[in-house]
Amino acid sequence: MAIHHPHNHPIHEQLDRQYHRCLAPTRHSRIKQRWFTEPALAGLGIDEILDICATPTAAQNPIVRSLIARHQDDDTDATTILLIALLPSLTRIESTFTPRQRRDDAYSALWAAAGHLLATIDPQHEPVSANGCPRALISHLATRLRSSKRALEPEHRNLCRRYQRDGLPVVVSLDASHIDPAAQDFVSQVFARLELERSLPGDVGG
């Protein structure tokens, strides 16, 4: 499975490379062996996991929760697979951006917001629909990213609600010029850059 996107964004290109590294026979075997202790992941190959995650039913949720837990424990292979599973949702959100948002590289900021969400969400979270039925976790994550103001700090979210009237999303800027897409630890760079920008005052923009 190749990752295609009309903008050939460097995040997609790097995820594609990392995905194919995970599929290398020896590495794939080690991943399956390492994940065998996870009931939701045991015995599943990477493409099987992605196929299940692509189906918008609650059957994917134990797998996604396991990937989130492993991601939060610094399992970079779980991070790669989790981000690929979320990629279609992010590209759909990106398709709704205005030309100005694209010029401002709001898509990179959207990835930063996704990284923050995956780093902070409770791995045991079980989303439900308005009528109380279980909901697909990937869809829930996408909805949170799409419908929120995408403010990464509670105080910025409150400030946005109090003073912002035009409905534009508020994001923490992620300057792509500071990211080296050729590096092996690209995803770690994205998260590290996110944490750096979160620590600086006055870095929230619309």
Buried (B, 14 or more C-beta within 10 A) or exposed (E): EEBEBEEEBBBBBBBBBBBEEBBEEEBBEEBBEBBEEBEBBEEBEBEEBBEBBEEBEBEBBBBBBBBBBBBBEEBBBBBBBBBBBBBBBBBEBBEEBEEEBEEBBBBBBBBBBBBBBBBEBEBEEEBEEEEEEEBBBBBBBBBBBBEBBBBBBEEBBEBBEEEBEEEBBBBBBBEBEEBEBEEEEBBEBBBEBBEEBBEEEEBBEB
